[in-house]
Amino acid sequence: MSVKDGVADTIGLTGYAVDSEGIGGVLKSRVSDFRVDEISTKISLDPRGRFTAANITLTNWETNRFIGKLAKACGISRNRIFFAGTKDKRAVTKQVFIIDAPQNKVAKVEIPDVEIEIMGRTHQKIGFGNHKGNRFTIVARGCCHADGSPMTNSEAMEKIAHIEALMKEHLGEGLFPNWIGPQRFGSGRPVTPVVGRHVIADDWESAVMSYLSMEGDENEDVSNFRKIIREEGISEEALEMIPHWLGFERDMLKHLLANPDDYVGAFRKLPNNLQLMTVHSLQSVVFNKTIEARIGANIPLSTPIRGDIVGRIDDNGQLETSSLVTVEERTLDRISRNCNLGRLAVTAQLPGSSMMKPEGEFGKLESAVVEEMGLGETDWRVEKIGRLTTRGTRRPLVTTFSDFQYEPVPVAGEETMGEKWVEGPKDGELWHPEGACIRFRFTLPSGSYATTLLREFMRTPLKQL
């Protein structure tokens, strides 16, 4: 059974590594069903260090909003808090934060559903991707067949084993397509690539208005606020009715009410990393659609062909972009062997102003994806906010998963479940409350997405991930 999924179409997340039926089911029925433990790089502690290093556990917190709260509690700018990556919101996440504030001030911070464990002082900052990976413990509940009937534990386990074996056969041991997951685009409201498209087109009014008003799978208060913006534009009424947790939108609105038509200034009210993410997410749609196109053309993802661009994979599973080379006929066999050994990986485009491009069949395919998305004439330069200009880069077509385990767990009591579970499956969803519950454990390198790995086994609409 094929389930229509508009969000997946928007972000290019529509293919699969292998042909198979999945186990269905839904993730994040309870916040505790999704656990992420960051595998951090070593932090060198020094009692004379400028910064405070802390292990922080968040329960049901969006990373950017937590940083805003932490910065306010410490009396510092949010730009003085450093971390290696954003995590899923509806989850329990543990990661290292480096905070430019006195240790005793950080230790006194009390925020609901936040546990702060002080590690000590350090001179060392961290940035995006400065961690070795993440260890996940995730429960998929309500597994079902394609017709919606509940799946037993043994049926679910058998199906997972079948898909794992097929992926090993087609891609290699412990490999899956390196899709960029739905959280990069805005879960339930894939607004960031829409905004990014307007940013690179120098259309700042559309960028800001899209961020404020684009519809999504959100609660009634938020939907009503966005509707007012769409129908009446920037107004005092919209400011009065904005839900309190939409802090970024409130800052944008206030700026435009005080400075009509200064849409660049309003856009700058977003945190710097979120501004950058709008452009990166548009690149990410291109990347996903490129994977989809390569699968559709029956070109292998993990084995190179002539004209491909490959790069070295370091000990942390990251691509060394300085080592990229084009595959030639004379080097094809040697590079293929190194790809099979996991030393090299075939790459695809995250487009920009001066990205290295492949030749041959895959080069034509990449160009076709960019043209079909209407980005063929884009130079990816952002004059008004220069740091958003991107030269482009490459990303491996496949990534690794390790320490992979799965086992049945008991059905949880309904009183512990979230609202969506209690309401039951809706039209277009693929889960059954009496279906099997499977707990997955696995480790991914930084930059890879747990939801896209589990999507290969579940095969459900993205809103269930």
C-alpha positions in Angstrom: 0.0 0.0 0.0 1.4 3.4 -1.0 0.5 6.2 1.4 0.4 9.8 0.0 2.8 12.0 1.8 3.0 15.7 0.7 5.8 16.5 3.2 8.0 13.8 1.8 7.4 15.0 -1.7 8.4 18.6 -0.6 11.7 17.5 0.9 12.6 14.8 -1.6 12.3 12.0 0.9 10.3 9.5 -1.3 12.6 6.6 -2.2 13.9 3.6 -0.3 17.2 1.6 -0.4 15.4 -1.6 -1.3 12.0 -2.9 -2.4 10.0 -4.3 0.6 7.0 -3.8 2.8 7.8 -2.2 6.1 6.6 -2.7 9.7 4.5 0.5 9.9 4.2 2.0 13.4 4.7 5.4 14.9 7.7 7.0 16.8 7.6 9.4 19.8 4.3 8.1 21.2 5.9 9.0 24.5 8.8 11.4 24.9 10.8 8.7 26.6 10.4 6.4 23.6 13.1 8.5 21.8 16.5 8.7 23.5 19.6 10.3 22.1 23.0 10.2 23.8 25.7 12.3 22.1 29.1 10.7 21.7 31.1 13.8 22.3 34.7 14.6 21.4 37.0 14.8 24.4 36.7 18.1 26.2 40.0 19.3 27.8 39.2 20.7 31.2 41.2 23.4 32.9 40.2 25.1 36.1 41.5 28.4 34.6 39.3 28.0 31.4 37.1 30.8 30.2 34.1 28.5 29.5 31.8 26.2 31.5 31.4 22.7 30.1 28.2 20.9 31.0 26.4 17.7 30.1 22.8 18.7 29.7 19.8 16.4 29.4 16.7 17.9 27.8 13.2 16.3 27.8 10.9 17.5 25.1 12.9 20.7 24.3 13.7 22.1 20.9 17.4 23.0 21.0 17.2 26.6 19.8 14.4 27.4 22.2 16.4 25.9 25.1 19.5 27.9 24.2 17.3 31.1 24.4 16.1 30.1 27.9 19.6 29.2 29.1 21.1 32.4 27.7 18.5 34.5 29.5 19.0 32.5 32.8 22.8 33.1 32.6 22.5 36.8 31.5 24.4 36.3 28.3 23.8 36.4 24.5 22.7 33.1 22.9 25.8 33.4 20.7 28.0 32.7 23.7 26.6 29.1 24.0 28.2 26.4 21.9 27.0 22.9 21.0 27.7 20.2 18.4 24.3 19.7 16.9 20.5 20.2 17.2 18.5 17.2 18.4 14.9 16.0 18.1 12.4 18.0 20.2 10.0 15.2 21.3 12.8 13.2 22.9 15.2 12.8 25.8 18.5 14.1 24.6 21.9 14.3 26.4 24.7 16.4 24.9 27.6 18.7 25.8 27.2 22.5 25.9 30.0 25.0 26.3 28.8 28.1 28.0 30.6 31.5 28.2 29.4 32.1 31.8 30.7 31.5 35.3 30.4 27.9 36.5 28.4 28.8 39.6 25.9 30.8 37.6 25.3 27.8 35.2 25.0 25.5 38.2 22.2 27.6 39.6 20.1 27.5 36.5 16.8 25.8 37.0 14.6 25.1 33.9 11.8 22.6 33.8 12.7 19.2 32.2 16.4 20.2 32.1 19.2 18.4 34.0 22.5 20.2 34.0 25.7 18.3 35.0 28.7 20.5 35.3 31.9 19.0 33.9 34.2 21.9 34.7 36.0 24.8 33.0 37.6 24.7 29.6 39.3 26.9 27.0 37.7 24.8 24.3 34.8 25.8 22.2 32.8 23.3 20.1 30.8 23.8 16.9 28.4 22.0 14.6 29.5 18.5 13.9 32.2 18.5 16.6 31.1 15.2 18.0 31.7 11.6 17.1 28.1 10.5 16.7 25.0 9.7 18.6 23.7 6.6 20.3 19.9 6.1 19.9 17.3 4.0 21.8 14.0 4.3 20.0 10.7 2.5 20.3 8.4 2.0 17.3 4.8 1.3 18.5 1.8 0.0 16.7 3.5 -1.9 14.0 1.0 -3.0 11.2 0.7 -4.6 7.8 0.1 -2.6 4.6 -3.7 -3.1 5.0 -3.6 -1.6 8.5 -4.0 -4.9 10.4 -1.8 -5.3 13.5 1.5 -7.0 13.2 2.7 -9.5 15.8 6.1 -9.3 17.4 7.5 -12.2 15.4 6.2 -10.8 12.1 7.8 -7.4 12.8 11.1 -9.0 13.8 11.1 -11.1 10.6 10.3 -8.1 8.5 13.2 -6.0 10.0 15.6 -8.9 9.5 14.5 -9.2 5.9 15.1 -5.5 5.1 18.4 -5.5 6.9 19.6 -8.4 4.8 18.4 -6.7 1.6 20.2 -3.5 2.5 23.4 -5.5 3.2 23.1 -7.2 -0.2 22.5 -4.0 -2.1 24.6 -1.4 -0.2 27.0 -3.4 2.0 27.3 -4.2 5.6 25.9 -1.6 8.0 25.1 1.0 5.3 21.9 2.9 4.4 21.1 5.9 2.2 22.4 9.2 3.8 19.0 10.9 3.4 18.7 14.3 5.2 15.9 13.8 7.7 12.6 15.7 8.2 13.8 17.6 11.3 16.2 19.6 9.1 13.2 21.1 7.3 10.8 21.7 10.2 8.8 18.7 11.4 5.2 19.0 10.4 5.9 22.3 8.6 8.8 22.1 6.1 9.2 25.8 6.0 13.0 26.2 6.1 13.7 25.3 2.4 10.8 27.5 1.3 12.4 30.4 3.2 15.8 29.5 1.9 14.6 29.6 -1.7 13.4 33.2 -1.1 16.7 34.1 0.6 18.9 33.1 -2.3 16.5 34.9 -4.7 16.9 38.2 -2.6 13.2 38.2 -1.9 13.2 39.0 1.8 9.6 39.9 2.1 8.5 36.5 0.9 11.2 34.9 3.1 9.8 36.5 6.3 6.1 36.2 5.4 6.6 32.5 4.6 8.3 31.9 7.9 5.4 33.7 9.7 2.5 32.4 7.8 3.1 29.1 6.0 0.6 26.4 7.1 1.7 23.2 8.8 0.6 20.4 11.0 0.4 22.6 14.2 -2.1 23.2 17.0 -5.1 25.4 16.6 -3.7 28.5 18.3 -0.6 28.5 16.0 -2.8 27.8 12.9 -5.1 30.7 13.7 -2.1 33.1 14.2 -0.6 32.1 10.8 -4.0 32.5 9.1 -4.3 36.1 10.4 -0.9 36.8 8.9 -1.9 35.3 5.6 -5.2 37.2 5.5 -4.3 40.5 7.1 -0.5 40.8 7.0 1.5 42.4 9.8 -0.8 43.8 12.4 -1.1 44.6 16.1 -3.9 41.9 16.2 -1.5 39.2 15.1 1.0 40.3 17.8 -1.8 40.1 20.5 -2.8 36.6 19.5 0.6 35.0 18.9 1.2 32.0 21.1 3.8 32.7 23.8 6.2 30.0 22.6 6.6 31.4 19.1 9.4 33.8 20.3 11.2 34.1 16.9 7.9 35.0 15.2 7.1 37.6 17.9 10.5 39.2 17.5 10.0 39.4 13.7 6.5 40.9 14.1 7.6 43.5 16.6 10.5 44.6 14.3 8.1 45.0 11.3 5.6 46.9 13.3 8.4 49.3 14.4 10.2 49.2 11.0 7.7 48.6 8.2 9.2 47.0 5.1 12.5 46.2 6.8 12.3 42.6 6.0 16.0 42.0 6.1 16.1 43.3 9.6 13.1 41.1 10.5 14.9 38.0 9.1 17.9 38.8 11.2 15.8 38.3 14.3 16.2 34.6 13.7 19.2 33.0 15.4 22.3 32.9 13.2 22.3 29.1 13.0 18.6 29.1 12.0 19.2 31.8 9.3 21.9 29.6 7.9 19.7 26.5 8.1 17.2 28.0 5.7 19.8 28.0 2.9 21.3 24.6 4.0 17.8 23.0 4.0 17.2 24.1 0.4 20.6 22.4 -0.5 19.4 19.4 1.5 16.2 19.1 -0.7 18.5 19.0 -3.7 20.6 16.3 -2.1 17.6 14.1 -1.2 16.2 14.5 -4.7 19.6 13.5 -6.1 19.6 10.3 -4.1 16.1 9.6 -5.2 17.1 10.2 -8.9 20.1 7.9 -8.6 18.0 5.1 -7.2 15.4 5.7 -9.9 18.1 5.5 -12.6 19.3 2.1 -11.1 22.8 3.5 -10.4 24.2 2.0 -7.2 24.6 4.3 -4.2 27.7 2.7 -2.5 29.6 1.6 -5.6 31.1 4.2 -7.9 30.7 4.6 -11.6 33.0 6.6 -14.0 32.6 10.3 -13.5 31.5 10.0 -9.8 33.2 12.2 -7.2 34.4 10.2 -4.1 36.1 11.3 -0.9 37.9 9.8 2.0 35.9 8.9 5.2 37.7 9.6 8.5 37.7 7.7 11.7 34.5 9.5 12.9 32.6 8.5 9.7 32.9 12.1 8.3 33.8 13.0 4.7 37.1 14.8 4.2 36.0 17.3 1.6 39.6 18.3 0.9 40.2 14.8 -0.6 37.6 14.7 -3.3 38.6 13.1 -6.6 36.8 12.2 -9.8 36.6 8.5 -10.7 38.3 7.7 -14.0 38.2 4.4 -15.9 41.8 3.6 -14.9 41.0 4.2 -11.2 37.5 2.7 -11.0 38.6 -0.8 -9.7 40.9 0.6 -7.0 38.3 3.2 -5.9 35.6 0.6 -5.9 37.6 -1.6 -3.6 38.2 1.3 -1.2 34.5 2.1 -1.2 33.7 -1.5 -0.3 36.1 -1.2 2.6 34.5 2.0 3.8 37.6 4.1 3.3 36.0 6.1 0.5 32.4 7.1 -0.3 30.5 8.2 -3.4 29.1 11.7 -3.0 26.2 13.9 -4.2 25.6 17.6 -4.4 24.8 20.2 -1.7 24.9 22.8 -4.4 26.6 26.3 -4.2 28.6 28.9 -6.1 31.7 26.8 -6.7 31.0 23.2 -5.9 33.0 20.4 -7.6 30.7 18.6 -10.1 30.7 15.0 -11.3 31.1 14.0 -15.0 29.3 11.4 -17.1 25.9 9.9 -16.4 25.7 11.1 -12.7 26.8 14.6 -13.7 23.9 14.8 -16.1 21.5 13.5 -13.4 22.7 16.1 -10.9 22.2 18.9 -13.3 18.7 17.6 -14.2 17.7 17.7 -10.5 18.8 21.3 -10.1 17.1 22.3 -13.3 13.8 20.5 -12.4 13.8 22.4 -9.1 14.2 25.8 -10.9 17.6 26.4 -9.4 19.7 26.2 -12.6 20.4 30.0 -12.7 21.0 30.3 -9.0 24.5 31.5 -7.9 23.8 30.9 -4.2 25.2 34.3 -3.3 23.4 36.3 -0.6 24.5 39.9 -0.9 22.4 41.4 2.0 23.7 38.8 4.5 27.1 37.7 3.2 27.6 34.8 5.7 24.6 33.0 4.1 26.4 32.7 0.8 27.5 29.1 0.2 30.1 27.7 -2.1 28.5 24.3 -1.9 29.9 21.0 -0.9 29.5 17.2 -1.3 27.9 14.7 1.0 28.2 10.9 1.0 25.4 9.0 -0.7 25.5 6.4 2.1 26.3 6.4 5.7 26.9 3.8 8.4 24.9 2.4 11.2 26.5 0.2 13.9 25.6 -1.7 17.1 22.2 -2.4 15.6 19.8 -4.3 17.8 16.1 -4.7 18.0 13.7 -6.5 20.3 10.0 -6.5 21.2 8.8 -4.5 24.2 5.5 -4.6 26.1 2.6 -2.4 25.0 2.5 0.6 27.3 -0.5 1.8 29.3 -2.6 4.3 27.4 -2.4 6.7 30.3 1.3 7.1 29.6 0.9 7.8 25.9 0.7 11.1 24.0 -2.4 12.7 22.6 -2.0 11.4 19.0 -1.8 7.8 20.2 -4.9 8.2 22.3 -6.8 9.6 19.4 -5.9 6.6 17.2 -4.9 6.3 13.6 -6.2 8.8 11.1 -6.8 8.5 7.4 -3.5 8.2 5.6 -1.6 6.9 8.6 -0.1 3.4 8.9 -0.2 2.1 12.5 -2.5 0.0 14.8 -2.7 0.4 18.6 -2.7 -3.4 19.0 0.4 -3.9 16.8 3.9 -4.9 18.0 6.2 -2.5 19.8 9.9 -2.8 18.8 12.8 -1.1 20.5 15.8 -0.3 18.2 19.3 0.5 19.4 22.0 1.8 17.1 24.8 4.3 16.7 25.2 6.8 13.9 28.0 9.2 12.9 27.2 12.9 13.4 25.2 14.4 10.5 23.2 11.2 10.0 19.5 10.8 10.9 17.9 8.1 13.0 14.5 8.9 11.5 15.8 8.1 8.0 17.3 4.8 9.1 14.0 3.7 10.8 12.1 5.0 7.8 13.7 2.2 5.8 12.2 -0.3 8.1 8.9 1.4 8.9 7.8 2.9 5.5 5.2 5.2 7.0 4.3 8.9 6.3 6.9 11.2 7.8 4.6 12.6 10.4 4.7 9.2 12.1 8.5 9.5 12.5 
